[in-house]
Amino acid sequence: MNFKEDFEEKKDIIDNALNRLLPGEEVEPAIVHRAIRYSVFSGGKRLRPFLSLATAELLGNKIEKVLYFACGIELIHTFSLIHDDLPSLDNDDFRRGKPSLHKVFGENIAILAGDALMVLGFQSILKSEEIKEIKKSSILKVLKEMVYFLGTENLLGGQIEDITMKSEEANRENLYKIYQKKTASLICAAIRGSAILCQARQKELKALTRFANNIGLSFQITDDILDLMQDQREMKQCTYPHTFGLKESKEVAEKLIKEAKESLEMFGEKAEIMNALADYILSRGS
C-alpha cells in the first residue's frame, strides 16, 4: 500500500470512530453538538491522529490499540482551532474554505463548543481503559503528557506569545519558540502518547520525539509559506517567511524534514510511512 492509500484508509477509520464517539446533533444541548460536528467534520486532514496510528504500527501494534487516543487528539486539536479563529485571537472568518464556527453559530457557542471538545477529547483518551492490552499506568502517563503539551508551557503559551509578539521581536529564536509551542507540541503529544500506550522503549521514544519536533516546526513554516504565497488573508508580520523570506523558509523547512527522517533511521523500513508523511508535509509548500 502506498502512502496516499494508507493515509486515506486511516482517515476513514478515524472519521468513522469520531462519528461514533460524538453525540448526535439531536442530543441536547443540540446547538452545541451541531456546532461540534460542524467543526470536526469540516474537512480536516487528520494529520495528528494519523501520526498516532502510524506510530502504533511502527512499533508493531495494531492501530485499534490507540484509536481512542488518536480521536482524542483530533478533538483537542479542533478545540484549539475554534478558539484560535475567534475575533479576540486570530480573527479568522474562514477555516478550510468554510466559514469559521463563530461566523455560523456565534462567538458564544464557538467558545463553549471548543470547551466541550477539550472535555470530549480527554474522555476519548480515557476510553483507552477499555482496551485490555493497555496498562492503566500508561494511560496516566499519557494524561500527564497531554496536560504538559496543552498547558502554558506549550500550546496555550504559544497562543499567548503569538498574539503578544511585536514585529521587532520576530527573530529566529522567538519564532521557533512559538512554532514549537503552538504547532509542534500537539504533534509531539500525538506521537509520544501513542508510543507510550504501545510501551515504546526509551530510545524509541526519544527518536520519535525528535521526529515529531522537526515535522511540527516544518509544518508551521510550510503553512506560513502557503499563506504568504496564496495571500488568503492579511498576512501576520510575525511569521518566518514574512521575516526571512520564502527562500530561507523553504530551506529551513527542508532541513527540518531531513533531520526528522534521519531520527527514524533506527527503525529501518518500518519507518517508510512516517517518512512519506514527512515528505508530504514538505511538498505542501513547494
Buried (B, 14 or more C-beta within 10 A) or exposed (E): EEBEEBBEEBBEBBBEBBEEBBBEEEEEEEBBBBBBBBBBEBEBEBBBBBBBBBBBBBBEBEBEBBBBBBBBBBBBBBBBBBBBBBEEEBEBEEBEEEBBBBBBBEBEBBBBBBBBBBEBBBBBBBBBEEBEEBEEEBBEBBBEBBEBBBEEEBBBBBBBBBEEBEEEEBEEEBBBBBBBBBBBBBBBBBBBBBBBBBBBEEEBBBBBBBBBBBBBBBBBBBBBBEBBEEEEEEEBEBBBBBBBEBEBBBEBBBEBBEBBBEBBEEBEEEBBBBBBBBEBBBEBBE
